[in-house]
Amino acid sequence: MRKKISTTSLSKTLGIPTKELFAKLLEQSFIAKEGDNWLLTEKGKSLGGEYRESKQYGKYIVCPDNLNVGESPNEATENKSGKLLTSTSIGKHFDLSANKINDILSELGWLKKGLKG
């Protein structure tokens, strides 16, 4: 049985700010926010999340210490060098112009053209 730790402890273990961890958990539907409270979803419960109660902190969420929160959309768009992908770099890979890549991404609904680019 895996050790259950608080979300604050998990964020320290992962080396990310607690706010960022909650954003990832929310994005992946592990938790939901209702008013000022964070609630476990069915998905969160199925992955081992549960509630604990303490006199000092009240009701809080704990989860397995090995919970994989995955990548955020910003991390997913970074390549191995840590730089963001551009239309130019994608175009070079596929031997297409940056404009053609932008047209394709727009067609897929992955970006919107703006007045100034």
Long-range contacts (C-beta under 8 A, 24 or more apart in sequence): 2-48, 2-64, 2-65, 2-66, 3-64, 3-65, 4-48, 4-50, 4-52, 4-62, 4-63, 4-64, 4-65, 5-62, 5-63, 5-64, 5-65, 6-52, 6-60, 6-61, 6-62, 7-60, 7-61, 7-62, 7-63, 9-65, 10-63, 10-65, 10-67, 13-65, 14-69, 20-72, 21-69, 23-72, 24-69, 24-70, 24-72, 25-69, 27-72, 27-73, 28-69, 28-70, 30-63, 30-69, 31-61
